Amino acid sequence: MDRRPGLSVRLKLTLSYAGFLMLAGALLLVAVGVFLVRQGWLITNEWGAVRATPGTIFLRSFAPTAAWVMAFLLVFGLVGGWFLAGRMLAPLDRITEATRTAANGSLSHRIRLPGRRDEYRELADAFDEMLARLEAHVSEQRRFAANASHELRTPLATSKAILDVARTDPHQDPGEIIDRLHAVNTRAIDLTEALLLLSRAGQRSFAREQVDLSLLAEEATETLLPFAEKHGVTLETSGEVTPALGSPALLLQLTTNLVHNAIVHNLPGRGRVWIHTTAGPRTTRLVVENTGDLISLHQASTLTEPFQRGTERVHTDHPGVGLGLAIVNTITQAHDGTLTLTPRHSGGLRVTVELPAASAYTGS
């Protein structure tokens, strides 16, 4: 924004300090002058002591001294005020410099203002925290954009390769080519829809209404039961009425993604998935637990990142698009909840979603 130049804050503070000091000095001198006049102060001259009038006393003896005092207070107020204003505004200069550095694209810079907590330190700490979150967000977005570009390019490149082979080999079965193109196109559509869902969930542009997580868990289980039976995975659902406040469509997508992920990353032919819901006074909890291969704690912490599939755990022909848990994490954050991924000692994964209960929003 283009603004006309004005007085600096330091100069304004200096003039304020000097002005208040002059005002205080003037009031003090007036009080002293009134006191001396009322006392009928004696002045002397070469003929001896005489009692002068109050006005004469004030003008001849007190006014010149008061003028010198006021002049001294003015100089002292300007110099001292300039120095004190500089000291007080020094932290603000560091914050301003850090802001300009961040505006130029350097998000790794931190103020780290020393000293005990005050308004400047709180502002600097809040700015450092904002920069840290912004840096992490920008880094995540760049990584996501690179991965998304790669993932979207893969089915396009595969389709091109299939068409090139079909063009050079006239004896290729057209039905096989159509089936392969259909599979590649389906995967590209699934990936695009997942990216759109991830974007919509992150914007938090949805209406909140009361939702029972236990009913969503049952609905997701019934929907994915044929898929689980196909892969020999047993689903078990338990829990109680679990009221939460949020988007029914997004929370159903969250539950479906968790159950689907638990089925896909499981032991083929003998896997198990447990879905459990519990209700607390302030939070509601959805837990999806599955058997499977051993997972390290570090690997579990990276599974919510986009396109992190953990390919060594995939035993099925339906690995997904790599956005299942990323979508779950985004939907959870959009509902002010927390997502926890914990490896099971016997293998597999335990995923816990905690959301604020409906009473936490209504205040009941």
C-alpha positions in Angstrom: 0.0 0.0 0.0 1.4 3.4 -1.0 1.2 5.9 1.9 2.5 9.4 2.2 5.5 9.8 4.5 4.9 10.9 8.0 6.6 11.2 11.4 8.4 8.2 12.7 7.1 6.4 15.8 10.4 7.2 17.5 10.0 11.0 16.8 6.4 10.8 18.0 7.4 9.1 21.2 10.2 11.6 21.7 7.9 14.6 21.4 5.4 12.9 23.7 8.1 12.3 26.4 9.4 15.9 26.1 5.8 17.3 26.1 4.8 15.4 29.2 8.1 16.4 30.9 7.5 20.1 30.0 4.0 19.9 31.3 5.0 18.3 34.6 7.8 20.9 35.0 5.5 23.8 34.2 2.9 22.6 36.7 5.6 22.2 39.4 7.1 25.6 38.7 3.6 27.2 38.9 2.9 25.5 42.2 6.3 26.8 43.6 5.6 30.3 42.3 2.2 30.5 43.8 3.6 29.3 47.1 6.3 32.0 47.1 3.9 34.7 46.2 1.5 33.8 48.9 4.3 33.8 51.5 5.1 37.5 50.6 8.7 36.7 49.8 11.2 39.5 50.7 13.7 40.8 48.2 16.6 43.0 49.0 18.3 45.8 47.1 21.1 48.3 47.8 18.8 50.3 50.2 17.9 47.3 52.4 15.1 44.9 52.7 11.7 46.0 51.4 8.5 44.0 50.9 7.7 44.0 47.3 4.4 43.3 45.6 3.8 39.6 44.7 3.8 40.3 40.9 7.2 42.1 41.2 8.7 39.2 43.2 7.6 36.7 40.6 8.9 38.6 37.6 12.2 39.7 39.0 13.4 36.7 40.9 11.4 33.6 40.0 10.5 34.0 36.3 14.1 33.9 34.9 14.9 30.9 36.9 11.8 29.1 35.8 12.6 30.0 32.2 16.0 28.4 32.5 14.5 25.3 34.1 12.0 25.0 31.3 14.7 25.3 28.7 16.7 22.6 30.4 13.7 20.3 30.7 13.0 20.8 27.0 16.5 19.8 25.9 16.7 17.0 28.4 13.2 15.7 27.4 14.1 15.7 23.7 17.5 14.0 24.1 16.4 11.6 26.7 13.1 10.9 25.0 15.0 10.1 21.7 17.3 7.8 23.5 14.5 6.0 25.4 12.3 5.7 22.4 15.2 4.1 20.5 15.7 1.6 23.3 12.0 0.8 23.5 11.6 0.4 19.7 14.7 -1.7 19.1 12.8 -5.0 19.4 10.2 -3.7 16.9 13.0 -3.0 14.4 14.1 -6.7 14.6 10.5 -7.8 14.1 10.1 -5.5 11.1 13.3 -6.7 9.6 12.2 -10.3 10.1 8.9 -9.5 8.4 10.6 -8.0 5.4 12.9 -11.1 5.2 9.9 -13.4 5.2 8.1 -11.2 2.6 11.1 -11.8 0.3 10.6 -15.6 0.5 12.9 -16.6 3.3 10.7 -18.5 5.8 13.6 -20.1 7.7 14.6 -16.8 9.5 13.6 -16.5 13.2 13.6 -13.5 15.5 14.4 -15.3 18.7 14.1 -12.2 20.8 16.0 -12.6 24.1 14.8 -11.4 27.5 11.8 -11.9 29.8 8.3 -12.1 28.5 6.6 -8.8 27.6 4.4 -7.6 24.7 7.4 -7.4 22.3 8.6 -10.9 23.2 5.1 -12.3 22.9 4.7 -10.7 19.5 8.1 -12.1 18.4 7.4 -15.6 19.7 4.0 -15.6 17.9 5.7 -14.4 14.7 8.3 -17.1 15.0 5.6 -19.7 15.5 3.7 -18.4 12.5 6.8 -18.6 10.4 7.5 -22.2 11.5 4.0 -23.3 10.6 4.0 -21.4 7.3 7.4 -22.9 6.4 6.1 -26.4 7.2 2.9 -25.7 5.3 4.7 -24.4 2.2 7.2 -27.3 2.3 4.3 -29.7 2.5 2.4 -28.1 -0.3 5.5 -28.1 -2.6 6.1 -31.8 -1.8 2.4 -32.5 -2.4 2.4 -30.7 -5.7 5.5 -32.6 -6.9 4.0 -35.9 -5.8 0.6 -35.1 -7.3 2.2 -34.1 -10.6 4.2 -37.4 -10.6 1.1 -39.5 -9.7 -1.1 -37.8 -12.3 1.6 -38.1 -15.0 1.9 -41.9 -14.4 -1.5 -42.9 -15.7 -1.1 -40.5 -18.7 2.3 -42.0 -19.6 0.9 -45.5 -19.2 -2.0 -44.7 -21.5 0.4 -43.3 -24.1 2.6 -46.4 -23.9 -0.4 -48.7 -24.3 -1.6 -46.7 -27.4 1.9 -46.7 -28.9 2.2 -50.4 -28.5 -1.3 -50.9 -30.1 -0.3 -48.7 -33.0 2.9 -50.6 -33.8 1.4 -54.0 -33.2 -1.7 -54.5 -35.3 -2.2 -58.1 -34.0 -2.8 -56.8 -30.4 -6.1 -57.9 -28.9 -8.4 -54.8 -28.9 -10.3 -56.1 -25.9 -7.1 -56.3 -23.8 -6.1 -52.8 -24.8 -9.5 -51.4 -23.8 -9.4 -53.2 -20.5 -6.0 -51.9 -19.7 -6.9 -48.3 -20.7 -10.1 -48.6 -18.6 -8.1 -49.6 -15.6 -5.6 -46.8 -16.1 -8.4 -44.2 -16.7 -10.2 -45.4 -13.6 -7.1 -44.9 -11.5 -6.6 -41.4 -12.9 -10.3 -40.5 -12.0 -9.9 -41.9 -8.5 -6.8 -39.9 -8.0 -8.4 -36.7 -9.3 -11.4 -37.1 -7.1 -9.2 -37.8 -4.0 -7.3 -34.6 -4.7 -10.5 -32.6 -5.0 -11.8 -34.1 -1.8 -8.5 -33.3 0.0 -8.7 -29.7 -1.2 -12.4 -29.3 -0.1 -11.8 -30.8 3.3 -8.8 -28.5 3.9 -10.9 -25.4 3.2 -13.3 -26.2 6.0 -16.2 -24.9 3.9 -18.9 -27.2 5.2 -21.9 -27.0 7.5 -21.6 -28.7 10.9 -24.4 -30.9 12.2 -24.7 -33.6 14.8 -23.4 -37.0 13.6 -23.3 -40.4 15.2 -19.9 -41.9 14.5 -21.1 -45.4 15.4 -23.7 -45.3 12.6 -21.0 -44.1 10.2 -18.8 -47.0 11.2 -21.6 -49.5 10.6 -22.4 -47.9 7.2 -18.7 -48.0 6.2 -18.5 -51.6 7.3 -21.6 -52.7 5.4 -20.3 -50.9 2.3 -16.9 -52.5 2.4 -18.0 -56.0 3.6 -17.9 -57.6 0.1 -14.4 -56.1 -0.5 -13.3 -57.5 2.8 -14.7 -60.9 2.1 -13.0 -60.9 -1.3 -9.6 -60.5 0.5 -10.4 -62.8 3.4 -10.5 -60.1 6.0 -13.0 -60.2 8.9 -14.6 -57.0 10.1 -15.8 -56.5 13.7 -17.7 -53.4 14.7 -18.5 -52.4 18.3 -19.2 -49.3 20.4 -21.8 -47.0 21.6 -23.7 -44.0 20.4 -20.9 -41.5 19.7 -22.3 -37.9 18.9 -20.0 -35.5 17.2 -20.5 -32.3 15.3 -19.3 -32.0 11.7 -20.0 -32.9 8.1 -21.7 -36.3 7.7 -20.3 -36.8 4.2 -16.7 -36.0 5.2 -16.9 -38.0 8.4 -18.3 -41.0 6.4 -15.4 -40.6 3.9 -13.0 -40.5 6.9 -14.5 -43.7 8.3 -14.6 -45.5 4.9 -11.0 -44.6 4.2 -9.8 -46.0 7.5 -11.7 -49.3 7.1 -10.6 -49.6 3.4 -7.0 -48.9 4.4 -7.2 -51.5 7.1 -8.5 -54.1 4.7 -5.9 -53.3 2.0 -2.9 -53.3 4.3 -3.7 -56.6 6.0 -2.8 -60.3 6.1 -4.2 -61.9 2.9 -6.8 -64.6 3.7 -6.6 -64.3 7.5 -6.7 -60.7 8.4 -8.9 -59.0 10.9 -10.2 -55.4 11.4 -11.7 -54.0 14.5 -13.8 -50.8 14.4 -14.7 -49.3 17.8 -16.3 -46.0 18.9 -16.5 -44.5 22.4 -18.0 -41.3 23.7 -16.5 -39.1 26.4 -17.7 -35.9 28.1 -15.7 -33.6 25.8 -14.4 -35.9 23.0 -15.6 -38.8 20.8 -13.2 -41.5 19.6 -13.1 -43.7 16.6 -10.6 -46.5 16.6 -9.8 -48.7 13.6 -7.3 -51.5 14.2 -6.0 -54.1 11.8 -3.6 -57.1 11.7 -0.7 -57.0 9.3 3.0 -56.9 9.0 5.2 -55.2 11.5 5.4 -51.4 11.1 8.1 -49.2 12.6 7.1 -46.1 14.6 8.9 -43.8 12.1 7.1 -45.4 9.2 3.7 -45.0 10.9 4.4 -41.3 11.5 4.9 -40.8 7.7 1.7 -42.6 6.5 -0.5 -39.5 6.7 1.7 -37.7 4.2 0.3 -37.7 0.6 1.2 -40.7 -1.6 2.9 -42.6 1.3 1.6 -46.1 0.8 4.1 -48.3 2.6 4.4 -50.5 -0.5 6.1 -53.3 1.4 2.8 -53.8 3.3 0.6 -54.0 0.2 -0.5 -57.6 -0.5 -3.6 -56.9 -2.6 -4.4 -55.9 -6.1 -6.0 -52.6 -4.9 -3.2 -50.4 -3.5 -5.3 -47.2 -3.8 -4.0 -43.8 -4.8 -1.9 -43.1 -1.7 -4.2 -40.4 -0.3 -6.4 -42.4 2.0 -4.7 -41.4 5.3 -3.8 -38.0 4.0 -7.5 -37.3 3.4 -8.3 -38.8 6.9 -5.8 -36.4 8.5 -7.1 -33.4 6.6 -10.7 -34.1 7.5 -9.7 -34.7 11.2 -7.9 -31.3 11.3 -10.9 -29.6 9.6 -13.1 -30.9 12.5 -10.6 -29.7 15.1 -9.7 -33.3 16.0 -6.5 -35.3 16.4 -5.3 -38.3 14.5 -2.9 -40.9 16.1 -1.2 -43.8 14.3 0.3 -46.4 16.5 2.0 -49.6 15.3 0.7 -52.9 16.9 3.2 -55.1 18.6 1.9 -58.1 16.9 1.8 -56.4 13.5 -0.6 -54.0 11.8 -1.8 -50.5 12.7 -4.0 -48.9 15.3 -5.6 -45.6 14.1 -7.4 -43.3 16.6 -9.5 -40.3 15.6 -10.5 -38.0 18.4 -13.1 -35.4 17.6 -14.8 -32.8 19.9 -18.1 -34.1 21.2 -21.3 -32.3 20.2 -21.6 -31.0 23.7 -18.2 -29.3 23.4 -19.6 -26.9 20.7 -23.0 -26.4 22.4 -21.4 -25.8 25.8 -23.8 -28.3 27.5 
